[in-house]
Amino acid sequence: MVRRYISELRPGEQVDAVFRLHSREVRSYGNGKLSIRAQLADKSGSLPAVLWDANPEQIESFGKEGLLRIKGVVGEYEKTIQLKILDFSREELFFNLEELFPWTKEDVKALKSELEGIVNSLTDPFISQLLKLFLRDEDLLRKLSMGPASVSYHHAYLGGLLEHTVTVARLAIQTSKLYPNLDRDLLVAGAILHDIGKLRELSYQSSFYYTDHGRLVGHLVSGVLMVEEKAAQIKGFPQERLDLLRHIILSHHGETDPNSPRVPMTAEALAIHHLDNLDAKLQGYQRALAEDRDPESHWTDFQKMFGTWLYKKGK
């Protein structure tokens, strides 16, 4: 059977395919019956699905993440397609990353080349050496080229972290031209390294999820640890430069919360916070419009990322 992707499915179609399980909850209905409400995903988007009259054994084997082979029929509920699950299995499944995971539309090879060129443009000998150590780490560079920037928030696709990193670095370079008082090398280094800890925080083996290290430590602290590991290989790395770079990573969320121990206290940290947020929000806006399934409405569904609905007319 030729695979039909989620974006192509229409009511009435029979489905027999492997999907990523994005989320799942168990709900009661009727006279004490249970249903499984799930969000399935492939490279083209996500799809709500439901298994009615589920028994405890099915709920246990369905799980909360990973890959599922689903058999079902596509229906429609409140103008949105919904898959009625008739059967499923969770064996060890061969799968093609290109079918199940969305990928960046950018040229990964070109992005890596551009990133190398940006690093080569730096003039601070210590920061330049530091970033070149990252780029010479083949395992790290491979993970950077493949990894998502988030589970679902922004750039949530393979290659998303590299795309986001290069975009924020581009923004940093342009910002340094507009504000020459900024330390260009420190700013660009902060742009490249602000999310480097996500290489340890996030995984994409069978779905996008947080590693144990990611939940326990988080990407801000992980990023600082990774920078310290590389800086320790450079004799005489200035303590203040290292502290300023650490501060950019630790404060780039812009406000203190359970995951963010510092607010920006330097011009470069303040700039990286806003440049990071700009790229994340604009990519999130584009994704919301691309995934919208109601062409008759001028508005998207409520978007948690923005805390509002988004206007579509003219887009």
Backbone as CSV, one residue per row, in Angstrom:
resi,resn,N_x,N_y,N_z,CA_x,CA_y,CA_z,C_x,C_y,C_z
1,MET,0.843,-1.192,0.000,0.000,0.000,0.000,0.884,1.250,0.000
2,VAL,0.613,2.176,-0.928,1.343,3.430,-0.978,0.919,4.291,0.213
3,ARG,1.898,4.807,0.939,1.582,5.575,2.137,0.874,6.875,1.792
4,ARG,-0.207,7.142,2.529,-0.887,8.421,2.464,-0.524,9.181,3.729
5,TYR,0.019,10.389,3.554,0.420,11.175,4.708,-0.790,11.864,5.324
6,ILE,-0.642,12.273,6.565,-1.748,12.873,7.312,-2.359,14.047,6.566
7,SER,-1.521,14.883,5.964,-2.036,16.054,5.252,-2.874,15.684,4.032
8,GLU,-2.771,14.435,3.562,-3.502,13.994,2.371,-4.788,13.256,2.706
9,LEU,-4.982,12.853,3.958,-6.112,12.007,4.331,-7.440,12.757,4.223
10,ARG,-8.457,12.027,3.805,-9.802,12.572,3.665,-10.809,11.622,4.310
11,PRO,-11.958,12.146,4.765,-12.970,11.291,5.399,-13.341,10.104,4.516
12,GLY,-13.468,8.938,5.163,-13.839,7.721,4.470,-12.669,6.825,4.103
13,GLU,-11.475,7.338,4.164,-10.309,6.545,3.783,-9.956,5.516,4.846
14,GLN,-9.514,4.344,4.383,-8.974,3.326,5.268,-7.486,3.604,5.480
15,VAL,-7.004,3.374,6.695,-5.610,3.651,7.029,-4.962,2.409,7.617
16,ASP,-3.747,2.127,7.162,-2.921,1.079,7.751,-1.477,1.556,7.610
17,ALA,-0.964,2.217,8.651,0.352,2.843,8.542,0.970,3.019,9.917
18,VAL,2.275,3.295,9.918,3.009,3.561,11.152,3.034,5.062,11.407
19,PHE,2.742,5.447,12.653,2.733,6.849,13.049,3.568,7.024,14.317
20,ARG,4.007,8.256,14.544,4.561,8.628,15.839,3.409,8.969,16.777
21,LEU,3.491,8.498,18.004,2.490,8.848,19.009,2.949,10.124,19.688
22,HIS,2.238,11.216,19.421,2.642,12.529,19.941,2.136,12.742,21.369
23,SER,0.915,12.321,21.626,0.359,12.429,22.981,-0.811,11.474,23.109
24,ARG,-1.223,11.221,24.361,-2.311,10.274,24.605,-2.949,10.544,25.949
25,GLU,-4.273,10.423,26.014,-4.984,10.490,27.290,-6.141,9.507,27.267
26,VAL,-6.513,9.044,28.439,-7.625,8.101,28.590,-8.810,8.856,29.168
27,ARG,-9.970,8.729,28.520,-11.181,9.411,28.978,-12.306,8.389,29.169
28,SER,-13.194,8.695,30.105,-14.382,7.858,30.298,-15.552,8.453,29.529
29,TYR,-16.454,7.584,29.112,-17.663,8.038,28.425,-18.750,6.984,28.630
30,GLY,-19.985,7.376,28.339,-21.085,6.429,28.437,-21.205,5.838,29.826
31,ASN,-21.489,4.561,29.861,-21.709,3.862,31.133,-20.401,3.211,31.606
32,GLY,-19.437,4.069,31.988,-18.184,3.566,32.525,-17.206,3.043,31.497
33,LYS,-17.440,3.313,30.218,-16.502,2.858,29.192,-15.315,3.818,29.105
34,LEU,-14.214,3.329,28.534,-13.003,4.130,28.405,-12.616,4.282,26.937
35,SER,-12.065,5.443,26.626,-11.544,5.678,25.279,-10.113,6.189,25.382
36,ILE,-9.345,5.926,24.335,-7.997,6.489,24.217,-8.060,7.603,23.186
37,ARG,-7.730,8.821,23.587,-7.656,9.959,22.670,-6.176,10.257,22.428
38,ALA,-5.782,10.193,21.181,-4.362,10.322,20.854,-4.138,11.364,19.765
39,GLN,-2.929,11.887,19.731,-2.457,12.702,18.619,-1.363,11.907,17.923
40,LEU,-1.615,11.556,16.671,-0.640,10.835,15.867,0.069,11.815,14.958
41,ALA,1.257,11.460,14.506,2.010,12.387,13.669,2.863,11.638,12.661
42,ASP,3.072,12.280,11.520,4.102,11.874,10.570,4.774,13.149,10.087
43,LYS,5.536,13.076,9.021,6.304,14.247,8.600,5.428,15.401,8.136
44,SER,4.157,15.108,7.792,3.295,16.148,7.227,2.445,16.872,8.253
45,GLY,2.374,16.360,9.485,1.545,17.026,10.489,1.035,16.048,11.526
46,SER,-0.012,16.451,12.239,-0.575,15.625,13.308,-2.049,15.362,13.046
47,LEU,-2.577,14.349,13.712,-3.940,13.891,13.462,-4.548,13.374,14.758
48,PRO,-5.730,13.906,15.174,-6.392,13.341,16.346,-6.965,11.965,16.022
49,ALA,-6.883,11.071,16.981,-7.374,9.709,16.784,-8.024,9.225,18.070
50,VAL,-8.956,8.288,17.924,-9.654,7.781,19.098,-9.877,6.281,18.965
51,LEU,-9.656,5.576,20.066,-9.989,4.161,20.177,-11.100,4.046,21.200
52,TRP,-12.286,3.644,20.743,-13.443,3.550,21.624,-13.445,2.217,22.377
53,ASP,-14.095,2.229,23.531,-14.293,1.022,24.338,-12.981,0.279,24.561
54,ALA,-11.976,1.013,25.020,-10.655,0.429,25.233,-10.617,-0.345,26.553
55,ASN,-9.971,-1.502,26.552,-9.828,-2.273,27.783,-8.471,-1.980,28.426
56,PRO,-8.266,-2.358,29.683,-7.009,-2.030,30.379,-5.760,-2.537,29.660
57,GLU,-5.849,-3.727,29.048,-4.692,-4.266,28.340,-4.338,-3.390,27.137
58,GLN,-5.342,-2.904,26.420,-5.082,-2.025,25.276,-4.470,-0.695,25.728
59,ILE,-4.984,-0.155,26.824,-4.456,1.118,27.337,-2.990,0.959,27.717
60,GLU,-2.658,-0.170,28.349,-1.275,-0.409,28.760,-0.359,-0.553,27.554
61,SER,-0.767,-1.323,26.556,0.103,-1.572,25.405,0.159,-0.381,24.459
62,PHE,-0.863,0.465,24.467,-0.863,1.651,23.602,0.293,2.577,23.969
63,GLY,0.546,2.724,25.267,1.664,3.541,25.725,1.399,5.028,25.600
64,LYS,2.458,5.813,25.824,2.338,7.268,25.809,3.238,7.928,24.768
65,GLU,4.139,7.164,24.155,5.030,7.715,23.142,5.565,6.560,22.304
66,GLY,6.346,6.902,21.284,6.939,5.867,20.449,6.216,5.720,19.125
67,LEU,6.323,4.529,18.534,5.752,4.257,17.215,4.630,3.239,17.309
68,LEU,3.575,3.479,16.553,2.446,2.562,16.516,2.045,2.290,15.069
69,ARG,1.737,1.028,14.787,1.076,0.712,13.518,-0.421,0.773,13.777
70,ILE,-1.090,1.641,13.040,-2.512,1.906,13.274,-3.324,1.465,12.065
71,LYS,-4.407,0.727,12.349,-5.415,0.439,11.335,-6.697,1.154,11.746
72,GLY,-7.310,1.855,10.795,-8.511,2.589,11.139,-9.178,3.208,9.935
73,VAL,-10.142,4.066,10.213,-10.873,4.752,9.155,-10.964,6.227,9.511
74,VAL,-10.810,7.077,8.508,-10.822,8.518,8.721,-12.261,9.021,8.749
75,GLY,-12.587,9.782,9.786,-13.886,10.426,9.872,-13.709,11.927,10.012
76,GLU,-14.777,12.616,10.397,-14.720,14.064,10.564,-15.491,14.446,11.811
77,TYR,-14.913,15.356,12.598,-15.557,15.833,13.815,-15.277,17.322,13.952
78,GLU,-16.354,18.112,13.986,-16.255,19.571,14.108,-15.289,20.159,13.070
79,LYS,-15.502,19.779,11.799,-14.744,20.280,10.650,-13.279,19.854,10.629
80,THR,-12.931,18.916,11.499,-11.556,18.433,11.558,-11.552,16.924,11.370
81,ILE,-10.630,16.420,10.536,-10.580,14.976,10.350,-10.104,14.311,11.632
82,GLN,-10.618,13.130,11.869,-10.275,12.359,13.060,-10.224,10.896,12.678
83,LEU,-9.230,10.196,13.177,-9.066,8.788,12.831,-9.702,7.903,13.895
84,LYS,-10.594,7.038,13.462,-11.163,6.028,14.362,-10.254,4.810,14.303
85,ILE,-9.637,4.477,15.424,-8.696,3.362,15.482,-9.462,2.048,15.628
86,LEU,-9.204,1.128,14.714,-9.824,-0.192,14.771,-8.885,-1.233,15.363
87,ASP,-7.585,-1.035,15.145,-6.594,-1.970,15.672,-5.240,-1.265,15.706
88,PHE,-4.343,-1.754,16.544,-2.999,-1.174,16.599,-2.028,-2.232,17.088
89,SER,-0.755,-1.999,16.845,0.289,-2.890,17.351,1.525,-2.067,17.670
90,ARG,2.336,-2.575,18.568,3.506,-1.846,19.029,4.735,-2.751,18.982
91,GLU,4.890,-3.541,17.916,6.097,-4.346,17.789,7.278,-3.433,17.472
92,GLU,8.484,-4.036,17.506,9.650,-3.302,17.046,9.483,-3.106,15.543
93,LEU,9.379,-1.868,15.142,9.013,-1.567,13.763,10.162,-0.927,13.009
94,PHE,10.377,-1.376,11.787,11.290,-0.657,10.906,10.564,0.604,10.445
95,PHE,11.253,1.707,10.454,10.606,2.924,9.988,11.608,3.818,9.286
96,ASN,11.084,4.659,8.439,11.890,5.583,7.662,11.766,6.966,8.281
97,LEU,12.886,7.519,8.738,12.856,8.848,9.350,12.190,9.863,8.443
98,GLU,12.395,9.747,7.153,11.861,10.733,6.223,10.344,10.656,6.119
99,GLU,9.749,9.527,6.498,8.295,9.404,6.465,7.651,9.895,7.762
100,LEU,8.301,9.616,8.879,7.652,9.847,10.170,8.002,11.165,10.823
101,PHE,9.121,11.746,10.452,9.530,13.000,11.076,9.562,14.127,10.059
102,PRO,9.046,15.281,10.422,9.221,16.442,9.544,10.685,16.868,9.530
103,TRP,11.144,17.375,8.410,12.527,17.825,8.236,12.552,19.303,7.892
104,THR,13.655,19.943,8.224,13.851,21.314,7.767,13.801,21.369,6.248
105,LYS,13.260,22.441,5.725,13.236,22.638,4.276,14.529,23.284,3.777
106,GLU,15.388,23.667,4.721,16.664,24.273,4.356,17.674,23.197,3.945
107,ASP,18.701,23.615,3.224,19.789,22.731,2.819,20.753,22.588,3.998
108,VAL,20.759,21.413,4.627,21.564,21.204,5.833,23.049,21.403,5.540
109,LYS,23.505,20.914,4.410,24.921,21.077,4.052,25.280,22.554,3.923
110,ALA,24.387,23.335,3.320,24.633,24.772,3.168,24.614,25.478,4.518
111,LEU,23.714,25.051,5.413,23.659,25.648,6.744,24.952,25.382,7.517
112,LYS,25.466,24.158,7.434,26.718,23.834,8.125,27.878,24.648,7.561
113,SER,27.899,24.819,6.250,28.953,25.616,5.621,28.865,27.071,6.055
114,GLU,27.632,27.598,6.130,27.453,28.979,6.571,27.882,29.151,8.020
115,LEU,27.544,28.179,8.857,27.932,28.244,10.263,29.454,28.252,10.394
116,GLU,30.134,27.443,9.608,31.593,27.414,9.632,32.171,28.761,9.214
117,GLY,31.562,29.366,8.190,32.024,30.671,7.741,31.845,31.746,8.808
118,ILE,30.730,31.689,9.516,30.492,32.653,10.605,31.546,32.501,11.692
119,VAL,31.833,31.269,12.063,32.844,31.023,13.094,34.212,31.523,12.634
120,ASN,34.534,31.299,11.379,35.831,31.748,10.852,35.958,33.268,10.796
121,SER,34.814,33.973,10.886,34.853,35.437,10.833,35.163,36.067,12.190
122,LEU,35.161,35.272,13.246,35.388,35.802,14.586,36.861,36.148,14.781
123,THR,37.108,37.194,15.545,38.487,37.670,15.729,39.029,37.437,17.138
124,ASP,38.152,37.251,18.115,38.612,36.954,19.475,39.247,35.564,19.459
125,PRO,40.541,35.438,19.769,41.214,34.141,19.619,40.648,33.047,20.515
126,PHE,40.192,33.394,21.701,39.670,32.381,22.617,38.273,31.915,22.200
127,ILE,37.404,32.861,21.877,36.051,32.488,21.445,36.114,31.740,20.120
128,SER,36.997,32.172,19.222,37.158,31.481,17.951,37.596,30.031,18.162
129,GLN,38.599,29.834,19.025,39.053,28.471,19.324,37.940,27.634,19.930
130,LEU,37.173,28.241,20.828,36.088,27.524,21.495,35.078,26.997,20.482
131,LEU,34.623,27.860,19.593,33.608,27.456,18.628,34.165,26.460,17.617
132,LYS,35.439,26.598,17.273,36.032,25.626,16.350,36.133,24.248,16.989
133,LEU,36.321,24.188,18.301,36.308,22.897,18.985,34.936,22.231,18.860
134,PHE,33.872,23.023,18.955,32.528,22.472,18.768,32.358,21.936,17.351
135,LEU,32.794,22.707,16.347,32.600,22.298,14.961,33.470,21.104,14.575
136,ARG,34.585,20.911,15.272,35.461,19.765,14.983,34.989,18.482,15.672
137,ASP,34.024,18.612,16.541,33.453,17.456,17.240,32.433,16.812,16.298
138,GLU,32.839,15.752,15.608,32.005,15.168,14.554,30.682,14.630,15.088
139,ASP,30.696,14.005,16.240,29.458,13.469,16.812,28.514,14.612,17.175
140,LEU,29.051,15.660,17.762,28.226,16.810,18.127,27.648,17.487,16.885
141,LEU,28.462,17.647,15.842,27.993,18.305,14.623,26.921,17.475,13.932
142,ARG,27.057,16.149,13.985,26.024,15.283,13.401,24.704,15.455,14.149
143,LYS,24.768,15.493,15.474,23.548,15.667,16.262,22.937,17.050,16.038
144,LEU,23.785,18.063,15.902,23.288,19.407,15.626,22.575,19.457,14.282
145,SER,23.075,18.724,13.312,22.483,18.711,11.970,21.148,17.978,11.945
146,MET,20.950,17.044,12.872,19.748,16.207,12.867,18.691,16.658,13.864
147,GLY,19.118,17.231,14.986,18.211,17.417,16.110,17.148,18.483,15.903
148,PRO,15.977,18.321,16.561,14.961,19.364,16.587,15.328,20.441,17.589
149,ALA,14.736,21.619,17.457,14.975,22.690,18.430,14.025,22.594,19.621
150,SER,12.949,21.826,19.475,12.015,21.640,20.587,11.160,20.418,20.300
151,VAL,10.395,19.992,21.290,9.468,18.885,21.102,8.265,19.328,20.284
152,SER,7.775,20.536,20.539,6.597,21.016,19.807,6.526,22.532,19.705
153,TYR,7.374,23.266,20.411,7.217,24.714,20.542,7.641,25.465,19.287
154,HIS,8.855,25.269,18.817,9.301,25.923,17.581,10.393,25.083,16.940
155,HIS,10.484,25.133,15.610,11.467,24.342,14.863,11.459,22.889,15.329
156,ALA,10.257,22.340,15.498,10.109,20.974,16.000,10.160,19.987,14.836
157,TYR,11.326,19.915,14.219,11.544,18.987,13.115,13.035,18.701,13.019
158,LEU,13.383,17.621,12.348,14.785,17.253,12.215,15.534,18.349,11.469
159,GLY,16.693,18.694,11.981,17.450,19.808,11.415,16.993,21.155,11.933
160,GLY,15.969,21.159,12.780,15.416,22.419,13.281,16.377,23.186,14.162
161,LEU,17.185,22.472,14.937,18.122,23.159,15.826,19.218,23.865,15.028
162,LEU,19.718,23.221,13.991,20.730,23.856,13.142,20.141,25.066,12.429
163,GLU,18.934,24.924,11.896,18.275,26.044,11.209,18.088,27.223,12.158
164,HIS,17.588,26.957,13.360,17.366,28.008,14.352,18.688,28.658,14.760
165,THR,19.710,27.844,14.974,21.013,28.357,15.388,21.595,29.304,14.349
166,VAL,21.559,28.899,13.091,22.119,29.738,12.031,21.296,31.016,11.864
167,THR,19.977,30.911,11.972,19.136,32.102,11.828,19.420,33.110,12.933
168,VAL,19.532,32.651,14.176,19.826,33.572,15.282,21.221,34.171,15.108
169,ALA,22.164,33.390,14.585,23.504,33.921,14.323,23.460,35.005,13.240
170,ARG,22.651,34.802,12.206,22.490,35.835,11.171,21.927,37.114,11.784
171,LEU,20.899,36.951,12.622,20.289,38.107,13.270,21.302,38.826,14.166
172,ALA,22.148,38.054,14.845,23.156,38.651,15.718,24.158,39.475,14.915
173,ILE,24.561,38.964,13.762,25.512,39.695,12.917,24.916,41.021,12.462
174,GLN,23.657,40.993,12.021,23.007,42.234,11.581,22.807,43.198,12.748
175,THR,22.461,42.666,13.911,22.262,43.512,15.085,23.562,44.197,15.497
176,SER,24.674,43.488,15.378,25.961,44.082,15.744,26.328,45.251,14.826
177,LYS,25.800,45.247,13.603,26.040,46.373,12.688,25.217,47.594,13.101
178,LEU,24.014,47.343,13.588,23.142,48.435,14.002,23.551,49.005,15.353
179,TYR,24.136,48.177,16.194,24.542,48.583,17.538,26.029,48.256,17.715
180,PRO,26.919,49.107,17.208,28.358,48.809,17.232,28.958,48.739,18.624
181,ASN,28.222,49.191,19.639,28.741,49.063,21.007,28.684,47.626,21.510
182,LEU,27.938,46.776,20.831,27.873,45.376,21.233,29.185,44.670,20.904
183,ASP,29.524,43.701,21.718,30.698,42.858,21.483,30.297,41.809,20.444
184,ARG,30.701,42.018,19.189,30.236,41.166,18.088,30.576,39.695,18.313
185,ASP,31.815,39.409,18.678,32.216,38.014,18.831,31.459,37.327,19.960
186,LEU,31.284,38.029,21.068,30.535,37.468,22.188,29.078,37.263,21.803
187,LEU,28.521,38.217,21.075,27.128,38.130,20.642,26.922,36.940,19.705
188,VAL,27.786,36.799,18.710,27.653,35.704,17.747,27.880,34.361,18.433
189,ALA,28.856,34.293,19.330,29.086,33.052,20.072,27.862,32.676,20.903
190,GLY,27.247,33.667,21.529,26.038,33.412,22.297,24.909,32.910,21.414
191,ALA,24.793,33.463,20.211,23.760,33.016,19.272,23.963,31.555,18.888
192,ILE,25.218,31.182,18.637,25.513,29.815,18.211,25.360,28.814,19.350
193,LEU,25.674,29.230,20.570,25.717,28.298,21.698,24.510,28.368,22.626
194,HIS,23.579,29.303,22.399,22.522,29.493,23.393,21.673,28.239,23.596
195,ASP,21.471,27.447,22.549,20.643,26.241,22.660,21.448,24.957,22.498
196,ILE,22.766,25.035,22.596,23.595,23.853,22.346,23.267,22.726,23.318
197,GLY,22.791,23.054,24.513,22.421,22.040,25.496,21.257,21.176,25.069
198,LYS,20.513,21.591,24.045,19.395,20.774,23.562,19.881,19.481,22.911
199,LEU,21.148,19.431,22.549,21.700,18.181,22.020,21.672,17.086,23.078
200,ARG,21.703,17.466,24.351,21.593,16.508,25.447,20.181,16.451,26.022
201,GLU,19.420,17.493,25.812,18.078,17.573,26.406,17.040,16.799,25.607
202,LEU,17.166,16.795,24.282,16.125,16.240,23.416,16.599,15.001,22.674
203,SER,15.662,14.105,22.405,15.947,12.908,21.621,14.897,12.755,20.544
204,TYR,15.230,12.010,19.504,14.290,11.797,18.393,14.393,10.364,17.878
205,GLN,14.598,9.410,18.795,14.767,8.024,18.369,13.470,7.433,17.801
206,SER,12.361,7.635,18.501,11.075,7.160,17.984,10.015,8.245,18.040
207,SER,10.315,9.314,18.744,9.461,10.501,18.784,10.325,11.612,19.366
208,PHE,9.823,12.840,19.337,10.539,13.932,19.983,10.197,13.892,21.473
209,TYR,11.212,13.732,22.310,10.941,13.671,23.741,12.164,14.145,24.520
210,TYR,11.944,14.392,25.814,13.017,14.838,26.693,13.752,13.633,27.260
211,THR,15.071,13.681,27.197,15.876,12.643,27.825,15.811,12.790,29.345
212,ASP,16.262,11.763,30.055,16.333,11.869,31.517,17.240,13.035,31.906
213,HIS,18.378,13.156,31.228,19.292,14.273,31.492,18.587,15.600,31.234
214,GLY,17.811,15.652,30.166,17.113,16.885,29.832,16.126,17.309,30.894
215,ARG,15.388,16.344,31.437,14.418,16.683,32.486,15.112,17.041,33.800
216,LEU,16.190,16.357,34.101,16.874,16.585,35.372,17.741,17.835,35.364
217,VAL,18.333,18.165,34.228,19.302,19.254,34.157,18.802,20.426,33.317
218,GLY,18.231,20.156,32.146,17.727,21.215,31.281,18.805,21.755,30.357
219,HIS,18.375,22.341,29.236,19.362,22.703,28.216,20.168,23.950,28.564
220,LEU,19.680,24.826,29.438,20.476,25.991,29.810,21.717,25.571,30.590
221,VAL,21.508,24.762,31.617,22.645,24.292,32.408,23.513,23.342,31.587
222,SER,22.885,22.487,30.805,23.662,21.587,29.946,24.550,22.370,28.991
223,GLY,24.014,23.454,28.440,24.804,24.276,27.528,26.024,24.861,28.201
224,VAL,25.850,25.346,29.418,26.985,25.883,30.174,28.022,24.794,30.430
225,LEU,27.574,23.604,30.798,28.506,22.502,31.050,29.289,22.140,29.793
226,MET,28.610,22.137,28.647,29.282,21.810,27.396,30.325,22.865,27.036
227,VAL,29.991,24.125,27.264,30.950,25.210,27.001,32.154,25.081,27.932
228,GLU,31.902,24.776,29.183,33.002,24.620,30.138,33.915,23.461,29.740
229,GLU,33.327,22.373,29.246,34.131,21.220,28.825,35.076,21.592,27.690
230,LYS,34.586,22.373,26.729,35.431,22.787,25.608,36.439,23.850,26.049
231,ALA,35.994,24.798,26.854,36.890,25.880,27.291,38.052,25.341,28.103
232,ALA,37.839,24.242,28.826,38.901,23.650,29.631,40.053,23.138,28.768
233,GLN,39.790,22.948,27.472,40.835,22.476,26.557,41.675,23.621,26.000
234,ILE,41.293,24.861,26.326,41.986,26.043,25.800,42.759,26.707,26.931
235,LYS,44.070,26.678,26.820,44.910,27.226,27.873,44.724,28.738,27.989
236,GLY,44.485,29.190,29.214,44.410,30.622,29.480,43.108,31.285,29.075
237,PHE,42.029,30.514,28.907,40.744,31.122,28.527,40.350,32.126,29.612
238,PRO,40.129,33.392,29.244,39.846,34.428,30.254,38.566,34.136,31.041
239,GLN,38.650,34.205,32.356,37.519,33.880,33.211,36.311,34.791,32.935
240,GLU,36.560,36.090,32.745,35.437,37.000,32.519,34.729,36.687,31.218
241,ARG,35.478,36.381,30.142,34.852,36.043,28.859,33.986,34.794,29.012
242,LEU,34.509,33.833,29.762,33.742,32.611,29.980,32.480,32.895,30.775
243,ASP,32.591,33.742,31.802,31.410,34.088,32.601,30.359,34.817,31.762
244,LEU,30.801,35.724,30.882,29.862,36.466,30.037,29.134,35.528,29.075
245,LEU,29.844,34.541,28.552,29.218,33.569,27.653,28.269,32.656,28.419
246,ARG,28.699,32.221,29.605,27.798,31.438,30.456,26.506,32.210,30.731
247,HIS,26.656,33.507,31.021,25.487,34.318,31.365,24.497,34.401,30.208
248,ILE,24.989,34.540,28.983,24.092,34.587,27.822,23.262,33.308,27.744
249,ILE,23.909,32.166,27.922,23.201,30.889,27.838,22.181,30.764,28.969
250,LEU,22.587,31.095,30.186,21.711,30.920,31.344,20.526,31.876,31.352
251,SER,20.641,33.019,30.670,19.597,34.049,30.761,18.797,34.227,29.477
252,HIS,19.027,33.386,28.459,18.414,33.707,27.157,16.901,33.508,27.118
253,HIS,16.316,32.895,28.130,14.850,32.839,28.199,14.250,34.185,28.599
254,GLY,15.057,35.058,29.169,14.633,36.421,29.421,13.993,36.687,30.760
255,GLU,13.572,35.670,31.456,12.968,35.847,32.771,13.232,34.603,33.597
256,THR,13.231,34.759,34.898,13.468,33.595,35.749,12.196,32.757,35.824
257,ASP,12.378,31.473,35.692,11.303,30.501,35.832,11.961,29.203,36.287
258,PRO,11.215,28.114,36.448,11.860,26.877,36.927,13.022,26.398,36.054
259,ASN,13.060,26.836,34.784,14.126,26.398,33.893,15.185,27.467,33.652
260,SER,14.988,28.667,34.159,15.873,29.783,33.815,16.350,30.489,35.082
261,PRO,17.634,30.324,35.445,18.118,30.864,36.716,18.504,32.334,36.703
262,ARG,18.618,32.962,35.532,19.078,34.347,35.460,18.274,35.140,34.432
263,VAL,18.145,36.457,34.660,17.613,37.368,33.657,18.807,38.032,32.965
264,PRO,18.646,38.531,31.739,19.772,39.165,31.049,20.277,40.398,31.803
265,MET,21.586,40.447,31.991,22.200,41.568,32.701,23.325,42.218,31.904
266,THR,23.480,41.841,30.658,24.428,42.497,29.751,23.705,42.800,28.447
267,ALA,24.250,43.713,27.678,23.623,44.069,26.400,23.562,42.870,25.466
268,GLU,24.621,42.061,25.458,24.663,40.898,24.557,23.635,39.844,24.975
269,ALA,23.483,39.634,26.278,22.488,38.671,26.759,21.078,39.139,26.441
270,LEU,20.837,40.440,26.607,19.526,40.997,26.278,19.220,40.824,24.793
271,ALA,20.211,41.077,23.959,20.013,40.944,22.510,19.711,39.502,22.137
272,ILE,20.474,38.553,22.666,20.255,37.145,22.314,18.867,36.679,22.757
273,HIS,18.433,37.110,23.929,17.073,36.749,24.366,16.044,37.173,23.330
274,HIS,16.106,38.409,22.865,15.093,38.898,21.940,15.250,38.309,20.535
275,LEU,16.470,38.070,20.094,16.679,37.478,18.772,16.221,36.025,18.759
276,ASP,16.508,35.307,19.809,16.042,33.930,19.937,14.516,33.886,19.934
277,ASN,13.900,34.774,20.701,12.444,34.808,20.792,11.810,35.215,19.459
278,LEU,12.444,36.144,18.760,11.935,36.578,17.463,11.874,35.415,16.484
279,ASP,12.968,34.673,16.361,12.979,33.561,15.414,12.001,32.468,15.825
280,ALA,11.937,32.164,17.121,11.020,31.127,17.597,9.573,31.504,17.324
281,LYS,9.204,32.744,17.609,7.808,33.155,17.457,7.403,33.252,15.982
282,LEU,8.260,33.766,15.139,7.902,33.872,13.720,7.807,32.495,13.075
283,GLN,8.670,31.580,13.468,8.555,30.222,12.944,7.282,29.565,13.469
284,GLY,6.945,29.820,14.738,5.712,29.290,15.300,4.482,29.825,14.589
285,TYR,4.527,31.103,14.216,3.421,31.708,13.466,3.257,31.033,12.112
286,GLN,4.359,30.844,11.414,4.309,30.191,10.107,3.772,28.770,10.218
287,ARG,4.189,28.052,11.262,3.716,26.685,11.456,2.216,26.660,11.727
288,ALA,1.745,27.579,12.558,0.319,27.616,12.891,-0.533,27.812,11.646
289,LEU,-0.108,28.697,10.752,-0.855,28.922,9.521,-0.772,27.723,8.593
290,ALA,0.402,27.094,8.524,0.580,25.953,7.631,-0.251,24.758,8.088
291,GLU,-0.434,24.600,9.398,-1.172,23.452,9.926,-2.663,23.708,10.054
292,ASP,-3.097,24.935,9.798,-4.514,25.263,9.935,-5.334,24.486,8.909
293,ARG,-6.468,23.935,9.350,-7.271,23.067,8.487,-8.637,23.661,8.142
294,ASP,-8.848,24.925,8.439,-10.151,25.536,8.145,-9.945,26.716,7.206
295,PRO,-9.933,26.482,5.890,-9.660,27.562,4.935,-10.741,28.636,4.896
296,GLU,-11.933,28.356,5.441,-13.015,29.325,5.403,-12.907,30.376,6.504
297,SER,-12.134,30.083,7.540,-12.007,31.016,8.652,-10.840,31.963,8.434
298,HIS,-11.007,33.208,8.888,-9.917,34.191,8.845,-8.938,33.988,9.999
299,TRP,-9.252,33.070,10.911,-8.466,32.905,12.133,-8.054,31.447,12.327
300,THR,-6.888,31.242,12.918,-6.478,29.906,13.322,-7.224,29.490,14.575
301,ASP,-7.037,28.241,14.971,-7.461,27.821,16.297,-6.650,28.591,17.340
302,PHE,-7.077,28.527,18.588,-6.327,29.168,19.668,-4.925,28.575,19.722
303,GLN,-3.915,29.453,19.760,-2.527,29.015,19.749,-1.912,29.215,21.130
304,LYS,-1.599,28.112,21.798,-1.038,28.177,23.151,0.266,28.970,23.176
305,MET,1.068,28.854,22.128,2.358,29.537,22.078,2.202,31.047,22.193
306,PHE,1.107,31.584,21.634,0.891,33.030,21.604,-0.181,33.489,22.588
307,GLY,-0.953,32.553,23.114,-2.027,32.909,24.029,-3.176,33.605,23.340
308,THR,-3.340,33.344,22.039,-4.409,34.002,21.275,-4.640,33.248,19.966
309,TRP,-5.628,33.713,19.195,-5.845,33.254,17.848,-4.999,34.092,16.897
310,LEU,-4.663,33.575,15.734,-3.860,34.313,14.787,-4.657,34.617,13.522
311,TYR,-4.469,35.816,12.993,-5.204,36.287,11.822,-4.552,35.733,10.568
312,LYS,-5.352,35.122,9.693,-4.833,34.468,8.499,-5.092,35.239,7.210
313,LYS,-6.077,36.099,7.195,-6.507,36.710,5.946,-5.337,37.409,5.245
314,GLY,-5.212,37.127,3.969,-4.152,37.747,3.180,-2.860,36.969,3.205
315,LYS,-2.818,35.848,3.983,-1.581,35.051,4.060,-1.632,33.910,3.056
